Amino acid sequence: MPLTPPTPCAALSGLLTGLLILSTGAGAYAADSHVQTSDLYVATNGSDSNAGTLSAPLKTIQRAVDLAQPATTIQIRGGTYAPTTNIQLVKNGAYGRPITLRSYGGERVVIDGENMPYTPGAAGSSIPRAQRGAVHIEGDYWRLIGLEIIHGPYGVYASDTNGNVFDRLATRDNYESGFQLQGASSNNQILNLDSYGNHDPRKNGESADGLAIKEGSGAGNVVRGARLWNNSDDGLDFWKFDGTPILVEDSLAWGNGFNRWNLTDYQGDGNGFKMGGNGVAADHTVHNSMAWGNSAGGFIDNNNPGKMKIDHCTAWRNGKTGFDFSRSSSTLTKNLAMANSGDVSLGTKSTGSGNSWDIGGTWAPASTDAGTVTGPRAADGSIPSSAFLRPGSGADVGAWS
């Protein structure tokens, strides 16, 4: 994706696909163009003693996972799956022959972790590693496509895992972060994630982010097209992800850090994009992204002293500073800050050019109606084009949606 913007009417570029949840009514079981001869099928009315074919599907996702080999595609029919233990993806696919776990034909597949342990965990408790996540992945070369994951002890928990693609997932209302990637994890792509309503009673809201890539290291990780909203802690959190840059593009974070669950002694932080922490240096990049209406900052370094690049981003009406890179050596270019508690704090080392605060004057958005970008994704999965938070002057500053 080029770092110079297209014409103002262009949609968020770089989005590959989006979360599109279709009904499971008449006609929803149409043939799937991704069906292969190596497919296994799962359906709520299946049996684990079946062969796993379309006409004789398996009943549980875990049984299909246990049978899968590199290049297997597991096709999950529509419905709600509510296992009492989490789904464990601990075997490996292979480079060029991943194991794929996907919804079949656009049918709505919900994995509901409410019956699993630690949903929620007791206040002050810890969750054993193996039980983290309604979907728990430690294998390499997987593709997860078009799944809705709810009410788990984390939604997706990925650790020491490489070469995966997570595409068009929705992780909502989980009892920890909606999606967490940690450990030695490289070359993972998180595409078009919708993660919202995640909260953690066991830590008074302080730990549940929409997307957390934290406490680890690894090269080549990419976040593209994420929408992260109404989580108890932060929208995106890169806490202590060591040394290796992460690329974030075309992503949105809003409404994070408010106590929507009446949690006791609420501790949620409420930043849109938290770029690290604890003095760990990493040179992350954020491009063409927006943060608005968060209880704390829009985009913050959080004491990541690295050389980050923040380009064509917009912060609007956040409760604290829109762009706070006062403890890093970052470069900020062509960003737009409007109506935050404080628009910018760069300290002595961060620099930039072409930002709204460099240009000066009064800035007002062309539109404050977020309904298009927060509503249904387009038929191709992209976030629909909108004038939301574009500068009313038409200047080449801030994100375009």
N, C-alpha and C positions, 0 to 999 in steps of 0.2 A: 504494500500500500504506500503510495507516495506521501511524503510529508508536506507537500503543498496541497491546499484544498482544491476540490473541484468547484464548479460553479455553485452558487448558493442553493440552487434547487436540487442538488444531488443528494441522494440518501446516504446514510452512514455507510461508508465504503469499508471493505475488508470483511463484512459479514458473509459467512459462507452459507449458513442456513439459520433458521430460528426455531423457537419452540412453537409448534403448531399442534394443538390438541384438537383432534377431530372427534365428532360424535361416533358412537358405536351403533348407530341405527341402521336402517335398511341400506344395503349397498356398501357398508363400511368394510366388509370382508372381501373386498376386491383383491384380485391377484396382485402380489407385491413384486415389483421389478427386481428386488434384491434377493428373491428366493434362489437358492442354489441347491445342487444335488446333495451337498453335505449338511443341509439344514436339519436342525432339531426343532420341534414345536412343543410349546407349553400352552395349556389352556386350563381355566379354572375347573372345567368338567372332565379333565383328563385323568389319567392314572399313571403312577410311576412304574407300573408293570407293563405299560404300553411300549410300542416301538419308538415313539417320538416322531411319528409322521404327522402330516397335516390331518389325516383322517383318524389317527390313533395317537393323540398328543399325550405328552407327559403332564403331570399335575403340578409339580413343583419346579421352580426355577433352579434350585440347588441340584436337583437330580440331573437336569440338562447340563449344568455347569460341570458336574462330575463326569459326565459322558463326553464332553466336548474335547476336541483336539485342535491343534493349529489349523486354521482355515474353516472351522465350524462356525456357522451362523445359527444362533439360538433365536427363533422367532416366537415372541410372546403374544398370545391372543389377548384381546381386550378384557378388562376386568380388574378387580382388586385382589391382590395377593397379600396375605397377612401371616407370614411365618412367625413362629415363636422364637426362632434363632436367626441371626443375621445371615445374609447371603455372602458366602466366602469365595472370592475370586483369587485364589492363591497359586494356581498353576499358570504357566506361561503359554501364550501364543508364540508366534515366531515373526521375525522381520519379513514383511511382505505377505504373511499368512496369519493375520491376527484372529483371535476369537472374538466374535461379534455377539453382543447381547442387545436386542432391539425389539421395539414394538412392531407388530405385524400390520402392514398395510395402513398405517396411520391410526390404528385403533388405540384408544386411551388405556394405557397400562399404568396402574397405581401399585406401588410397593409400599405397604403400610406397616411400619415397625412398631405400632402401639403395643403389640403383645410381646415384644422383646424385653429383656432386662434393661434397667436404667432408663425407662421412659416414663417419668424422668428419674434421674438419680437423686438420692437424698442430698439435702444441703450439705456442702462440704465434702461429699464423697468423690471418689475417682472412678473412672470407667476402665476396666481392664482392656488392654490394647486390642485383644482379639474380639471384643464385643463392641468395639466402636464402629458405628455405621450400620444403618439398615442394609447398605451394600458396603462390604469391606473388601478392598482390593490391595493385594501385595504382589500380584503377578504382573508380568510385562506383556505388551502387545495385545491389548484389549481395545475393543470399540464398544462404547455404550451409547445407544442412540434412542431418543424419543421416549424416555421413561420419566415418570413422576414418582418421587420418593418422599414419603411423608412420615412424621411421627417417630422417627428413629433416634437412637442414641448417637447422633450425627446422622446426616442423610447419606452422603457418600464419604467414606473415610479411606484415603489412599496413602499408603506409606511404602517407601522404598520400591517405587514402581516406575517403569520407564516405557516410553514409546507408545503411550495410550492416546486415544481420542475420545473425549467426552462431549457428545454433540446433542444439543436440543434437550437437555435434561431440565426438569423442574424439581428443586429441592425446597420444600416448604414445611413450616410448622414442625421442624425437628427440635429435639431437646439438646441440641448443641449446634455447632456450625452446620449450615446446609451442605457445604462441600469443603472438605479439608484435605490438602495435599501436604505431606511433610516427609522428613527423612531424606535419604539419598534418592532423589527422584528427578529424572531428566527427560527432556523431549516429549513432554505431555502437552496436549492441546485441549483447552477448555473452551468450547465454542457454544455461543448462544445459550448460556445458562441463565435461567430465571430462578433466583434464590431469595426467599422472602419469608417473613414471619418466624424465623428461627430464634429460639430463646432457650436459656439454660437456668432453670430454677436452682440447680445445685450450686451455681456460682453467682446467683443474684443478677444474672444478665450480663456479666462481665466477659463472657467467653464465646458467645454464639454469634458468629459473623455470617454474612451471606456466603462469602468465599474467603477461605483462609489458606494461604500458602506460607507455611511458617515452620520454624524450628527444623531446618534442614538445609540442603544445598542441591544444586543440579542445574545444568545448562539446558537451554533450548525450550524452556517452558513458556507457553503463550496463552494469554487470555484474550478472547475476542468476542465482542457482542454480548457481554454479560449485562444483566439487569439485576441489581441487588438492592432490595428495599425492605423497610420495616423490620429489620433484624435488631435484636436487643443490644448488640455490641456495635461492630462496624460493618459497613458494606463490604469492603475488601480490606484484608489485613495480611501484610507480608512480614509479620513479627519474626525477627531473627532468622530470616532465610538468607544464608550466608554466601556473600561474595559473587553469586552468579546472577546476571541480570535476567529479569522477567519482562516480557513485552506485554503491555496492556493496550488494547485498541478498542475504539467504538463501543465503550461501555458506560453504563449509567448507574449511579448510586443515589438513593434519596430516602428520606424519612427514617434513617437509622438512629438508634440510641434513645428512643422514647419508651417509657415503661407502659406498654400496651397490655400487660398481663398482670398488673398489680403485684409484681414481685417484691418481696420484702427487702429492705435495705438495697435498693437498686444501684447497680454498679456499671451499667452499660456505658461505653465510651462515646459512641455516636459519631464517628468520622465516616466520611464517604469513602475515601481512598487513603488508607494508612500504609505508608511505603516502607515500613521496616520497624526497627526499634532496638533498644538496649545497646546502642553503640556499634552494631554490626553493619559494616559498609557493604552496600550492593548498589550497582549502577542501573537501577530499573528505569524503564521508559514507559510513559503514559502518553497516548496520542488520541486526540479526537474523542474526549470523554467528558461527562458532565456529572457534577455533584450539586444537589440542591436540597434544602429543607432538612439537612441532618442536624442533630442536636449539637454537634461540636464542629470540627473543621471540615472543609471540602476535600482538599488534597494536602496531606501533611507528611513531612519526613519522619516524624516521631523519633528523632535522634538516630536516624540512619545517616552517618556522615559521608555517604558516597556521593558520586557524581551522577545524579539522576537527570533525565531529560523529560520535561513536561511541556508538551507542545499542543497548541490548538485545543485547550481544555477550557471548560466554563464552570465557575463556582457562583452560585446564586442563593442568597438567603440562608446561608448556613449559620448556626448559632455562635460559632467562633470564627477563626480566620479562614478565608476562602482558600488562600495558598500560603501555607506555612512551611518554608524551607530554610528556617533560621539556624538549623544545626547541621546543615549539609553544604556541599559545594556543587549545587545543582544549577542547571541552565533552564530557564523558563522562556519560551518564545511564543508570542501571539496568543496568549491566554487572556480570558475575559473574566473579571471579577465584578460582581454587582450585588449591592445590598446585603453583603455579609456583615457580621458584627465587626470584623476588621477584614479588609480585602486582601492584604498581602503582608508577609513578614519574611524578609530574605536574609536577615542577619548580615554578616560581614563577608561571607564567602560565596553565596549564591548570586548569580547574575542573570541577565536576560535582555531581550529586546522585543519591541513590537507588541508588548502587552498593553492592556487597557490602562494600567497605571503608568506606563512609560509614555503613552500618547497623551494622557490627561483628558480633561473635559468630562462631560456628563455622559454616562452610558445607560441606555434603557433597552430592554429586549423588544424585539418585534412582536413577540407573543409570550404570554405567561400561561398558556393553556397546554398542560402536559398530557392531555388525554390521548393524543395520537401516539406519542412515543411510549406511553405506559400501558396502552391498550393492546389489543390483539396484534400479533406480528403479521406481516404480509404473507401472501400465499407462498412465497418462496422462503419464508422464515425470517426475512430481514425486518429491522425496525422501520416502520413507515416514515417517510420524509415529513418534516414539519418545520414551521418557522419558530418553534419553541426555543427560547433563549438565544436565538440569533441576534446579533446587534441590530437595532432598528436602523442604524445608519448604513447597513450593508457592508461594513468594514470587514476586512479579512482578519478577524480576531475571534477567538473562541472556537468551540466545537460547532459542527453543523450536524443536523439530525435528519 
